[in-house]
Amino acid sequence: MSTTSTSDVHLHFLRLALDEARKCEPTPTAFCVGCVLTATLTDSSEPIILARGYSRELPGNTHAEANALTKARNLSKGEMRELLSSAPEDVTIEDVLQHADVYTTMEPCSVRTSGLAPCADALIAAKARRCFIGVGEPDDFVQCEGARKLADAGIEVIWIKGLEHECLAVARRGHQSDA
């Protein structure tokens, strides 16, 4: 059993998501967000990282959570076996995503001005288990209701305290009034 407290584990993964957000190319019209997807297949196992992502990492004006999901879904069978050595042979990434925790530096979007699918919808479709959020999305561009949407769909939403200022500062890099 690990001596690390549960909250320390969640802060660790949120800090990894912040590292992802820092890789994001700043732009004045969007946030720099990072995401880490983890999975715990049994109550006694340690979480493993399935994928990481950040805003605009993949082509097409993509968001962090969508990129992490895409990268998880693109894992080869060999990569899946390596990551999930204790999982049954026939486990699929869709099975694993139902045990996934999402660590995101900013509340998953509920609306996209580009017309692309919102990240909250993608996480709901993946049937993620929980979503740990560093900071709520400010009303800079849209009125976000991602956390409510996730909770309404049965995904547990947990607001991580202590890194809000840092998450927002990284998110707003490249904005006129860099906060």
C-alpha positions as CSV (number, residue, x, y, z in Angstrom):
1,M,0.0,0.0,0.0
2,S,1.3,3.4,-0.9
3,T,2.1,5.9,1.8
4,T,1.2,8.8,-0.5
5,S,-2.2,10.3,0.3
6,T,-5.0,10.2,-2.2
7,S,-4.9,14.0,-2.5
8,D,-1.2,13.9,-3.2
9,V,-1.8,11.5,-6.0
10,H,-4.4,13.7,-7.6
11,L,-2.2,16.8,-7.2
12,H,0.6,14.9,-8.9
13,F,-1.5,14.0,-11.9
14,L,-2.8,17.6,-12.1
15,R,0.8,18.9,-12.1
16,L,1.5,16.5,-15.0
17,A,-1.5,18.0,-16.8
18,L,0.0,21.4,-16.1
19,D,3.3,20.3,-17.7
20,E,1.2,19.3,-20.8
21,A,-0.6,22.7,-20.8
22,R,2.8,24.4,-20.9
23,K,3.6,22.7,-24.2
24,C,0.7,24.4,-25.8
25,E,1.3,27.1,-28.4
26,P,-0.3,30.3,-26.9
27,T,-3.0,32.1,-28.8
28,P,-5.1,35.1,-27.9
29,T,-8.4,33.4,-28.8
30,A,-8.1,30.1,-26.8
31,F,-6.9,28.6,-23.6
32,C,-3.7,26.5,-23.1
33,V,-5.0,23.4,-21.3
34,G,-3.4,20.1,-20.4
35,C,-4.9,16.7,-19.7
36,V,-3.7,13.3,-18.3
37,L,-5.9,10.2,-18.6
38,T,-5.2,7.5,-16.0
39,A,-6.9,4.2,-15.3
40,T,-7.1,2.0,-12.2
41,L,-8.4,-1.5,-13.1
42,T,-8.7,-2.9,-9.6
43,D,-9.2,-1.3,-6.2
44,S,-5.7,-2.3,-5.2
45,S,-3.8,-1.3,-8.3
46,E,-1.9,1.9,-8.8
47,P,-3.2,4.3,-11.5
48,I,-1.4,4.0,-14.8
49,I,-1.2,6.8,-17.4
50,L,-3.0,5.9,-20.5
51,A,-2.4,9.1,-22.4
52,R,-1.6,12.8,-22.2
53,G,-2.7,15.7,-24.3
54,Y,-2.7,19.5,-24.6
55,S,-4.7,22.0,-26.6
56,R,-3.9,22.2,-30.3
57,E,-1.4,19.3,-30.0
58,L,-3.1,17.4,-32.9
59,P,-4.3,19.0,-36.1
60,G,-7.7,20.6,-36.3
61,N,-8.0,23.1,-33.4
62,T,-8.1,20.3,-30.9
63,H,-8.6,20.4,-27.2
64,A,-6.5,18.7,-24.5
65,E,-9.1,16.2,-23.3
66,A,-10.0,15.2,-26.9
67,N,-6.4,14.8,-27.8
68,A,-5.7,12.5,-24.8
69,L,-8.7,10.4,-25.7
70,T,-7.6,10.1,-29.3
71,K,-4.1,9.1,-28.2
72,A,-5.5,6.5,-25.8
73,R,-7.7,5.1,-28.6
74,N,-4.7,4.9,-30.9
75,L,-2.7,2.7,-28.6
76,S,-1.7,-0.5,-30.3
77,K,-2.5,-3.9,-28.9
78,G,1.1,-4.3,-27.8
79,E,1.1,-0.9,-26.0
80,M,-2.2,-1.8,-24.3
81,R,-0.7,-5.1,-23.1
82,E,2.4,-3.3,-21.8
83,L,0.4,-0.7,-19.9
84,L,-2.2,-3.0,-18.7
85,S,-0.3,-6.3,-18.0
86,S,-2.8,-7.3,-15.3
87,A,-5.9,-6.8,-17.6
88,P,-7.7,-9.6,-19.3
89,E,-6.4,-10.5,-22.8
90,D,-9.6,-9.3,-24.5
91,V,-9.8,-5.9,-22.8
92,T,-10.4,-3.0,-25.1
93,I,-9.5,0.7,-24.7
94,E,-13.3,1.4,-24.4
95,D,-13.4,-1.0,-21.5
96,V,-10.4,0.7,-19.9
97,L,-11.9,4.2,-20.4
98,Q,-14.8,3.3,-18.2
99,H,-12.2,3.0,-15.4
100,A,-10.5,6.2,-16.4
101,D,-9.8,9.3,-14.4
102,V,-9.4,12.5,-16.3
103,Y,-7.1,15.2,-14.9
104,T,-7.5,18.5,-16.7
105,T,-6.2,21.9,-15.9
106,M,-9.4,23.6,-16.9
107,E,-13.1,22.5,-16.9
108,P,-13.9,20.5,-20.0
109,C,-15.7,22.6,-22.6
110,S,-19.4,22.3,-23.0
111,V,-19.6,24.3,-26.2
112,R,-17.1,25.0,-29.0
113,T,-17.2,28.3,-31.0
114,S,-15.5,26.3,-33.8
115,G,-18.5,24.0,-34.1
116,L,-16.4,21.0,-33.1
117,A,-17.7,18.5,-30.5
118,P,-17.2,19.7,-26.9
119,C,-14.8,17.8,-24.7
120,A,-17.5,17.2,-22.0
121,D,-19.5,15.2,-24.7
122,A,-16.4,13.2,-25.6
123,L,-15.7,12.3,-22.0
124,I,-19.4,11.3,-21.5
125,A,-19.3,9.2,-24.7
126,A,-16.1,7.5,-23.4
127,K,-17.9,6.8,-20.1
128,A,-15.0,8.1,-18.0
129,R,-15.3,7.4,-14.3
130,R,-14.2,10.7,-12.8
131,C,-12.9,14.1,-13.8
132,F,-10.5,16.1,-11.7
133,I,-10.5,19.8,-12.6
134,G,-7.9,22.4,-11.7
135,V,-9.9,25.5,-12.4
136,G,-13.3,26.4,-13.9
137,E,-13.4,27.8,-17.4
138,P,-13.7,31.6,-17.2
139,D,-16.3,33.3,-19.4
140,D,-13.6,34.8,-21.7
141,F,-15.1,33.1,-24.8
142,V,-18.2,31.1,-23.9
143,Q,-20.4,30.2,-20.9
144,C,-19.0,26.8,-19.9
145,E,-21.2,24.2,-18.2
146,G,-18.8,21.2,-18.7
147,A,-18.7,20.2,-15.1
148,R,-22.5,20.3,-14.7
149,K,-22.8,18.3,-18.0
150,L,-20.4,15.6,-16.7
151,A,-22.1,15.4,-13.4
152,D,-25.5,15.1,-15.0
153,A,-24.2,12.2,-17.1
154,G,-23.0,10.4,-13.9
155,I,-19.3,11.2,-14.1
156,E,-17.9,12.2,-10.7
157,V,-16.5,15.7,-10.8
158,I,-13.8,16.7,-8.3
159,W,-12.4,20.2,-8.1
160,I,-8.8,20.0,-7.0
161,K,-7.9,22.9,-4.7
162,G,-4.5,24.6,-4.6
163,L,-3.5,25.0,-8.2
164,E,-6.3,27.3,-9.5
165,H,-4.1,30.4,-10.0
166,E,-1.4,28.4,-11.8
167,C,-3.9,26.6,-14.0
168,L,-5.5,29.9,-15.0
169,A,-2.1,31.6,-15.5
170,V,-0.9,28.8,-17.9
171,A,-4.3,28.8,-19.6
172,R,-4.3,32.5,-20.4
173,R,-0.7,32.6,-21.8
174,G,-0.8,34.7,-24.9
175,H,-3.9,36.7,-24.0
176,Q,-3.8,40.5,-24.0
177,S,-4.2,40.7,-20.2
178,D,-2.0,37.7,-19.3
179,A,-3.4,37.0,-15.8
